[in-house]
Amino acid sequence: MKAKSLIISGFLAVTFLMLPVGEAFSQRGQNMSRQGTGISELCATIPNITEEQRSQLSQLRTEHQRKMHSFRDQVDANRTQHRELMKSENVDMGAINALQNERKTIRSQMEQKFQEHNQNVRSLLTEEQRAVFDSAEKGGIGLGVNQPAQFGNRNANIQRAMSRLK
C-alpha cells in the first residue's frame, strides 16, 4: 500500500513538474518570430568590426528596418482587404486577384530592398569580413526565405563559415 501511494505521488510530482516544460515548447520562440534572424545578428559576430563600422551598420539597419516596417504594414493592410473581400456576400474575383498581384509586387520590392541592404552592408566590410558575411546563411526578410537559417543556430552557422575560411 505504501509503495503504491509512493509511486502515485512520484508520478503526480513528475507530471506537475513537466507541465511548464510543455507550455514553454508551445510558445513561439525568438527564432520563430516573423522576422527571423538576419544580418544584424550576423554582423555582431563578424571578426574585427571597428566602432566606425558598427555605427555605420547600425544606421543602415535602422533605415532598412524602417523601410521593411512600411512594406509589412502595406502587406498587412492588403491581407485585411483580401480577407474582407473573401468573406463578402458577392465575391469579386477581379478585386481579389488585383490584391494578390499588389501583394506580390510589395514582396518583390521588399526582396529588392533586402538585396540592396545586403550590398550596402558588404560595401562597409573588409575582404576578410566579407568572406565571413558571404559564406554565412542569412535569414531573409521574414517571408519564409531561407528557413533553415532562420530556425538553425546562428552562431553555429557563423562558426562553420569561419572554419571554411581557415
Secondary structure, DSSP 8 states (H G I E B T S, - for coil): -HHHHHHHHHHHHHHHHHHHHHHHHHS--GGGSSS-S-HHHHHHTSTT--HHHHHHHHHHHHHHHHHHHHHHHHHHHHHHHHHHHHHSSS--HHHHHHHHHHHHHHHHHHHHHHHHHHHHHHHHS-HHHHHHHHHS---TTSSSTTHHHHHS-HHHHHHHHHHHH-
